[in-house]
Amino acid sequence: MIMVTPELRVIIASQTMEVWQHDRLICSYEVSTSKFGTGNQEGSFRTPLGIFEVCEKHGDGASLNTIFKGRKPEGEWNTQSSPVEEDLVLTRILRLHGLERQNENTYQRFIYIHGTNHEDTIGSAASHGCIRMRRADIAELYEIIPRGTRTRISIK
């Protein structure tokens, strides 16, 4: 049996991510995209649209509370050691690379799919451009998504 790489579909309007294999929906997750809307401009803090691929994966075996800075583990998050308002990259990172002219700067913008310390905002537009997930959800997704996975981010 030939295994086919799944495809991710992020839908801004519903703040969801779907995992598809062929024409079959495998699973879906609530996410949080940018509170500033969509766009591809450097420094805009907007979530880019279009077709991407997962070009890097970071966090193999890390705990759900691992803090990443510069894609390197930098300790453990807890509410006593880190201010709640701080926007942390936690658990795992799936780094995106844009495959279209309109979004080719996505890699340089450091747009990730990652865990967050703001799980209460999942399901609403609240990020600074990245796609945030609950820590347990990104850990689960990380295990089923290989590098090279196509990712489509669209309004609907």
N, C-alpha and C positions, 0 to 999 in steps of 0.2 A: 504494500500500500504506500502510495506517495503522499507525504505530508505537505500540505500547502500552508505557507506562512499566512497568518491571520492579517486582517486589515483593521485599523482603528478608525472610527468615525466620531469626531467631536462635533456636537451640535450646540451652537451658541444659544439659540432660542430656548432650548430645554435644559441647558447646562448639564448635558449628559455625554458620556462616551460609550460607544458601542463597539464590541469586538465581533467581527464578522469572519466567517470562514466560508468561502464560496458565497452562496446566497443565503447562508444560515447564520442567524444571530446566535452567538455563543453566550454572551453575557453583556451586561451594561452596568455602568457606574454613574453616580452623580459626580459632577466636577464643579470647579469654580474657574471661570475665565476672567479676563480683565474687566475691572470696574471702569476702565476708560474706553471700553468698546473694542472694535477691531481695527487693525491697520498694520502696515508693514514698516512704518518709518522708525528709524533708529532713535532711541530715547523717548518714544511715545508711550511706553508702558502699555501698549495695546496688544491684543492677541492676533497674530497673523492668520490670514485665511489661505486656503488652497491645499496643495498636495505636498506632503513632506515624507521623510523617512526617519526612522529611529536610527541615528548614526552612532550613538554611544549609550552604554548602560553603566551606571555607577551604583555601587552599594551591595554587591553580592554578600549575603550573609550578615549584613548590618542589622542592628536592632531597629525596631520600629521608631525609636526616639533618637536615632543618630542624626546629628546636625551636620550638614555638608556646607563647606565654604570653598569656593573654587573647585567644586566636585570632589573634594577630599573630606573624609570624616574628621570632625573637629570636636567630638565630645557628645554628650547625651543631653537632650532637652528635658527639662521639667519646669513646671510653673514657678518654682521657687528660684531657679537659677537664671531664667530668661524672662525678660519683660513680655507680657502677653501681647502687647501691640507689635512687637518685633515680628517681621515676616520671615520665617525661617524655611529653609529647604531641608526637609526631613525624609528619612527612611530609604528612598531610592530615587534615582534620577534616570529618566529616559530623555536624552538630548535630541532635539529635532534639527533636521537640515532641510531647508526649502528646496523643492525640485522644480520650481517655476520662476520665471524672471521676476515676477512681482514679490516673491518671498525668499529670494536667494540670499538675503542678508540674515535670515533667521538664526543660523549657526552663530554668527558674530553677535547677535542680540542675546545669546544665551537663553533661548526659549526652551523650557523643559516641561515635561510632565513629572510632577514630584509630589511627595507627601507634604503636609502642612501642619502647623501648630494652630491653625484657625479652622478646625473642622466644623465649627458652628456656622461657617459661611459657605460650606459646600452646598451646591444647589442654587447659588446666586453668583452674580458677577462681582467678584471682590478681589481678584489677584492684580498683580502688577505686570501682566502679560503672559505669564506661564499658565499652564493648566494644572491646577491644584487638585489633589485627591486626598481622601482619608488615608491615614498611614497604613491600615490593614489592606485597603483596596490596592494601593500602589505596590505593596509587597506581593500581593496575589498576581496582579497584572504583569509585574516584572518577570515572574517565573514563566509566563506563557508567551511573552513577546520577545522574539529574537531581534538582534540588530538587523536593519534592513526592512523592518516592518513598515509598510505604507500607512500613512496617517492622513486622513482628510479632515480639515477643519472648515466647517461651513456655518452659515447663519441658521439654515433650516435643514 
